[in-house]
Amino acid sequence: MTDVADAPHTTRPEQVAIIDLGSNTCKLVLMAYYSDYSYKQVDELRQVVRLAEGMGDANILRADAFERGINTLKNYRTYCQASGVTQIIATATSAVRDAKNGESFLAAARDRADIDPVILSGEEEAYYGVLAVANGLAVDDAFIVDIGGGSAQLSEMRGRKFEQGQSWPIGALRMTEQFFHNDPVKKKEFKALEKHVRKQLETIPEHFADAKMLVGMGGTIRNLAKMQQKYDDYPLDLKHNYFFKKEHIENVTEVLAKASVSERADISGLNSDRADIILAGAVVIREIIAKSDADGLLISGQGVREGLFYSRFVSDEDHLLKDVREFSIVNLMRRYYDNAPHNYHVRLLSLQLFDELADLHGYGDFERDLLASAALIHDIGMAVHYYDHHKHGFYLTMGAPIPGFNHREQVIIGLLVRYHRKGTPDDEGYGGLLEDGDMDRVERLAALLRLAEHLERSKAQRVRGVRCHVSDDYVQIEVIADGDVSIELHEARARAELFEDAYNARVDIVEGYA
């Protein structure tokens, strides 16, 4: 089961390919997972199929779109065969769901591609989106906005569970075809789309007006957020858990409205294959947010595909991880440096030092949690090489989202990993994501982690615990030993300089008695 930290290692991971056939794109993600505790994405294929192209009010999949969809599924089947993937979960959403010849498409997929997509209802699609958010963000209650090619969905999550969902036929591709017939878009076309979207959204739940937490998912929303990040020279190349401010959505929409399709294709951060439909998607998002009390959107890098994966991976009845943050850190640890006795003991010693020195540093649960998280993954850089593994660990920590942690928290954890071994803490170019006092936090917490790491230098758990005695400018750390700890004492004393600088106090590390 996923939340058991000390679960036995499964010798060989399971692999599942999840295919999501949307109105605009068809994606395959390949997930490898140990059913008892960890997973990772190992591949992704993406093809623009424009399945809903030309459907119009007739709701008939056109012949060329039909063939693009089937050929993409055939390619994905070939990939799965070559890769040895036997588990395939394939779904189709708005375009196939609405099409009069949707059943014919499914029959062709089974016959010609040997893939049997399941049509998700609007409510099922919303449910899997909520599941992705519940297991990917530290959020309990939210409205979740998902803009696809054919439809837009709004789902309500309460207590991390799906409450209700609603879908409107106002996806980016559908609205582009219906309203935009000139390049650049004429003002009257833009106004007509705004009016239509507002009319559609009249059925939005009344209590949505009080919503303060909105989560956005889907390629359209992530692309818009990436544009803003590029404009701001955002220091972290991650969209998951990025907060896309309301005023920035307004600004991005205005920029897109003034540009031709070819000009949009050159905008940094925007996928060129979305250049023709992105404006309509931006209008829909803007109008949805305008009806709420939210300041913007928290971006989810996970969506329906990940929700489908969690429904298989997490055996709990509700398919919910018990603690997203703890699971994410344990998952990261397991993937790169699965030495649980050492990692957990470093966490134990780090937290003992933190608690014993509470009056000296004055920190609370926020800092304690980040220190505990960093302690579990401090050595993940060993997956690259022993030498400079603190630097390699920093890159691994910062290179991908850590579900449940915001970007500021991820930077702090990454810096603790970076400086757990040696060196004077620096913000490594991520200062723009930190708040006042954060580098002092990093320095003081890194000093504790560094001492804990070297008190566990033999990786044998011979130091059972610590006691600290504190005066104004002096700290004595009493080491409770189980056997000969001469190497641990020597290494910790040699790494005490950061502690003395961070706390402006001289430190002695002595062997104590139980």
Secondary structure, 3 states (H helix, E strand, C coil): CCCCCCCCCCCCCEEEEEEEECCCEEEEEEEEEECCCEEEEEEEEEEECCCCCCCHHHCCCCHHHHHHHHHHHHHHHHHHHHHCCCEEEEEECHHHHHCCCHHHHHHHHHHHCCCCCEECCHHHHHHHHHHHHHCCCCCCCEEEEEECCCCEEEEEEECCEEEEEEEECCCHHHHHHHHCCCCCCCHHHHHHHHHHHHHHHHHCCHHHHHCCCEEEECHHHHHHHHHHHHHHCCCCCCCCCCEEEHHHHHHHHHHHHHCCHHHHHCCCCCCHHHCCCHHHHHHHHHHHHHCCCCCEEEECCCCHHHHHHHHHHCCCCCCCCCCHHHHHHHHHHHHHCCCHHHHHHHHHHHHHHHHHCHHHHCCCHHHHHHHHHHHHHCCHHHHCCCCCHHHHHHHHHHCCCCCCCCHHHHHHHHHHHHCCCCCCCCCCCCHHHCCCCHHHHHHHHHHHHHHHHHHCCCCCCCEEEEEEEECCCEEEEEEEECCCCHHHHHHHHHCCHHHHHHHCCEEEEEECCC
